[in-house]
Structure formats: C-alpha cells, structure tokens
C-alpha cells in the first residue's frame, strides 16, 4: 500500500486509492454490505473451504474471518490451522514482494486472528497502521482483535473513531452490529447474543479450547449476571484447572448479584469442600441426608467434612456405617482409627482391628496396626504373633515386622534374665537365713536342706529359660 486514505471527515467526499479499494473489495466484499449478511455467517465456513480449495486464498481468508467473527459454530484451533496452512504459506511468500507486501501482511494478520495467534495479529496490524493511521479497515480489525479477547474498553476507541469519521459507511454499519453483539446495547438482540455466546463457550469447552471457552463464559457472566450456566461452567473449569482462587472469585461475583445455590446441592457441597469451607458444606449435606439417610455418597462427603472440622464424635458413626459397606477401605479405617484415638477409645480401636483380622482381611496394614496396638497394651504374645505373620510374608512391612519380632524376643529374654537373677537373690537370702538357724533335736518334721531348695529353684529357672531360647 503506497498511499493511504485521505482524511475522512463527515460530509466530505474522498477518493479511495486503487490499492485500498482492493483491500475493501477483498476483505469486506459481500461481508459488511448489510447487517442481513450476519444471519448467513454460519454458511461462510463452506464458502471459505471452497475458495481455499480452488486456491482463491483472499476470498477464503475473508470468508473464514467472517465465520469466526459471527458464527455459532466453533472449530478447534488445530482444524483452523490446518485449513489455512496453504493460505498462510501463500501470503508469507507474497509478503516478500514489495508491491504486494501490505496485502500479504493484512491477510497474515487475519489468519493469525482466526487461529488465535492474537499477539502476532496485533503486531501486523500495528505495523500497517503506522503507515496508514487513517485507515478505517485497519481500525476495524484492530478493534475486533480486542473484542475477540473480551477487551471492550480497549476496542471502543477504535470503533468510536470509525463511527465519528464515517458515520454512514459500511464500516459504521458493521461496527455498530459488532459492538451490539459484544456489549448488548440492543435489548432485542440480547437473547440471541446470549444463545450464541453460550453455544460458542460450550463448543470450545467440548474441544478442550479452554482459554477460548473461558473468554466466552466471562463475556456472558459480565453482560448477563443472572445467567447461572456461565458462572457454573466457569467455576467447574477453574476447579478442573485446580485454580481455587479464581473459582472462588467467580462464585463471589455470582453471590453478589444472586441468591440461592449456584450449583446443584451435592456439587455445591463439593465446591465448599474445595474452598475448605467445611461448615457450609456440612450444613448442605445434613439437610440432604435428612431426606436420603442411606445415600453413601452423602455420608462420605459429610464424614470427611466433619473430620476436617475436628468433629470426631460426629464423624465416627458415619465412618462406622461406611466400614460396613467397604470393610477393606483403608482410608475409612484410617480415619475411623483417628476418630477413636481422638476420643480416647483405645479398647474400641483394638476391637476394630481384631474384627478386621477375624473377618479374614489380608490387608497387611490392618495386621501391623493390630500388632502395634497389642504391643502398646503390653500383650507381647499376641503382638509377636502378628509381627511374625507379617515378617514371614511379602509385604511393605515385612522388614519392620521382623525387626519388631526380634526386639520383642530380646525384651522377653532380658525379662527372663531379670527373673532368674531375682530368684537367685531370693534363694541366696533363704540359704543365709537357714544357716543362721540351729536345727531342733527330735523335730517331728524334717525341713529340706538349703541346697535342695536351691536345686529346685535353679531347675525351674532353667525350664523358663528354655522356653525363650
């Protein structure tokens, strides 16, 4: 483009130079002639594909741009990139030609816009606008780039300039339609606009084009603050992205303009749990359980809420119910054990793991817990039984169990030695006492000698030691 449009002022007639006229014919021809064209925007994709197939790349890009700007049909970005690959290559080659470089840069900018390479599209348009600051076309594309990213404030100056500079032009007609579409200034078009935005948002979400889905849902949330679906979808997307802070921000926006639950009750309870608002979640779940006392899902969520609130007494019966349903659920058993321990119910904790062992469970963690509980209670015989059982089988605790069995055996050996030494001291004291006494002649009952007493005691101790060696 060697010459720009002359200054366009209201009431004056200006000539458009040949190259700019070509711009208008290529990009706007058949598209911005009237608002009636917008109704046919969804047909533009087929027209674009046909033009691209016959290598009419200018017409193809023009129709594709029309399609992405107004159609309710949303394509994945990978499809758009594939569709426009040949056109991009053509215009990249053309951009090296001095007499066609500005044509090519414009179409490359449109391709970047279509394929969501927004930053690059801005660069191309900004470069062209430096050379042609009065171009209505470039101002329109610049504004539409901003609107495509929900940047209404940034887009408005560009569109205001078009409306002031050429109020009766085709640019002004399409600018008003586009602004109305994004900002909802025409109430009669509000429902249709919302329908389009919801369709586009959900389609992008289905295609895992998450950034684009968020963009459309955010437009709806901004312009239709009572539209529950948009807020609900945004919360779910942000939770899926593990962006709890943003999910909370969307929820607070909803609450500021609406009453009642945003999500279905169970989903709302789960959402409160994600926000660590366990008391709020528990309130919802208690109401639900009152009408559906056998609902396992509700019991699971409520039990975990109460557990996180340190309400162990409230959580205990729920976990006991859940254990009946899933007796091998390690998570339930672990939390049940924690509740019992927090409430000082040691005997019930032992009984819990005894029942699990008696029920035939082969879970090694259950056996380990029982062995350690017996050890804690001083029941070394039973503790050693379970540690030996664990050490003799392949499981994550076998080495630890073998070590504990050895320690118990060592402890019992040391206790036996202590008993032996105690008996020795007792026998020695008895011998000393007997030596100090003089036997009475003619006694009817003969007492056994001190040596015999010692022999009997030593023999008994040997029997004890033999048990533990």
C-alpha angles and dihedrals in degrees: 000000000000097000133035130216113280115248108292112219129172115272096013128110115225131182119238111220117240097256094050089047087056089051090055094047093049100043104027103027111120090357111072097029093106143343088255087074090067091068089062096047093111090062091059095084094064090045089050093050092049092050093047090049091056089045094248087140097170093056091041094054091044092055092042090053089050089050097053092043098057114004122110089215113095123198128198114258092242090060092049092049091051093047092052100038095103092044091051091051091049094051093042088057090045092051089069090063111089095214094050103031096103092049089052095046091054093051092044088053090052091049090051089050092049092050093046095249087137098161092056091045090054090051092053094047093045090052092052093045091055087063096039109028093166097055112127091196094055091045090053094049091046091052093045090052089058093045091051087063094045091254097142095158092053093045098049099075091056093050093043089055090053092048092049097042099044110013095167100041128108086250089062092049095052092040091057091047093049093047090048090050094053101033101033097228091152108067094196090062094046099097093045090049092049090049091053094047093048091049091049093046095049093044091053090047090052089051091048090243087142099170091053092046091052090049093055095042090050091053089053093046090051098046099031104037093174095052100114097190094063094051092043092051093047091052091050093048093050091047089051088052089049088239097142095166093057092045089053091049092053091048092051089052089053093048092050091062104027143044129221131033120326094205135035109282098259092043089047090053091049089049091053088050090053088053089047089242092138097160091057091047092048091053092055093044095050090056091049093048091051088067098034108033095169097052105125095194091056091049092052094051095042093047091053091047092053091044090054089049089054088243092141094161091057094044096047100076091044092054090046089055091048092050090058088056096043109021093172096050102123093194093056092046092049093052092043089053090049091051092050092047092049089052092048094245099144097153091051089051090054090046090051094057093040089057091049091051092045089050090065098253113164094195103132092208090062090052091048092051091049092049091051093046090053089048090051090051092050094247095137096167094059093038091055091049093059095040089052090049092053094044092053095056135061109260139121091267101047096103093046091047092051090052091049092049090053091049092051091049090049091049093050091047090053091048090052090052090050090052091048092051090046091052090048091054091048093050091048091051090050092051092051091049092049092049091056092057125080115221114243113238116242094019111170095216117050113213119220114254120259089245090058091050090052092049092053093048093048090050091053091050091051089055090052093048092049090060093061101038 
